[in-house]
């Protein structure tokens, strides 16, 4: 980032008031009567109703449209473990995106501990304040256990976006890329460079979408995860396969897909050259991808390329998913965000990329056209149709899979924020 951009980022966060979010009133507070209804004595009435039936909290409080964005700062973006307080700008940013794209109110909570059990205990104790929990920037492997236990112990959606948000958008783009390349997901051979939270979640969801586990080579810092290794945790061991391949150079030979969630410049041009015809490369390390698009395109003119960056085509961006996934889950009062809802979200995002881009989107990105193809396999974040497409698909999947406590909303599909 240039010095000008660095200063602009600091100024953005400092002005006109520090931070990116605030609290607004939703009811009148301009008279003595208003105050008597808002607080004492009037507030006693909803208190009594909620005490009779906890579900009344959704009727009389903001719970049903409120998400907690929670982190301990142990895996902040690409910056690593800088502590809970340093994660606050990111968590406020997440709250901004929830409000901007899906009309969801959210509060950032930074938990100052590196102990997974303390995170679990903290979140469990405050969970009934919220309609959903978005976990963020918690390092692997601790994040897996934190999410698993909280899903078991909370009756509201708990969603670790670093895992599942990335996975959903990746799956959407991957399905489209395979179609463009003339390949099927059940036949495709994939190399996954990285074995952290995002890599494991992406791989699991692609398997749910039809990819064969025996066609997947996952690599960590020690090389290919194979059945002969005795140093694997339970999460990596799930992807251990029988193979004599040991290095990225071995695994990449003839592969259809490269999925990178690791670090910069780890895929060479020579390795890309060894991939199958019409190779699909998702180099998602941010801000510097596993292979620069310029090098990839210079090496293979037939490559279908995606990154995590906004200055290249085909950005794998979580904002395409999480605001709308929570919107759909909240609107049917889902008790969880399950696999069916994740797959539904991925297919909704996938299908939207095939629709003609609206004038609104073209204007926002300063282009004359966006047509489904090698340079447009994933919708743009500013596409307002994501709200209706993804939230509707998620809400329906929640109802169909039995985790919804309300029927499919009568005001769906949402056409704009005015419908919320």
VENLIN-V174592 format. One record per helix or strand of 3 or more residues. SS is the DSSP state (2 for helix, 1 for strand). FROM is the first residue (numbers start at 0). TO is the last residue. If there is no record, write none. Layout:
BEGIN
ss=SS from=FROM to=TO
ss=SS from=FROM to=TO
END
This chain:
BEGIN
ss=2 from=2 to=13
ss=2 from=31 to=37
ss=2 from=42 to=51
ss=2 from=53 to=59
ss=2 from=61 to=64
ss=1 from=65 to=70
ss=2 from=84 to=101
ss=1 from=104 to=109
ss=2 from=115 to=128
ss=1 from=131 to=134
ss=2 from=141 to=152
ss=1 from=156 to=159
ss=2 from=160 to=180
ss=1 from=189 to=192
ss=2 from=196 to=207
ss=2 from=212 to=214
ss=1 from=215 to=219
ss=2 from=233 to=236
ss=2 from=247 to=251
ss=1 from=256 to=259
ss=2 from=268 to=272
ss=1 from=279 to=282
ss=2 from=292 to=298
ss=1 from=303 to=306
ss=2 from=317 to=319
ss=2 from=321 to=330
ss=2 from=338 to=351
ss=2 from=358 to=364
ss=2 from=384 to=400
ss=2 from=416 to=418
END
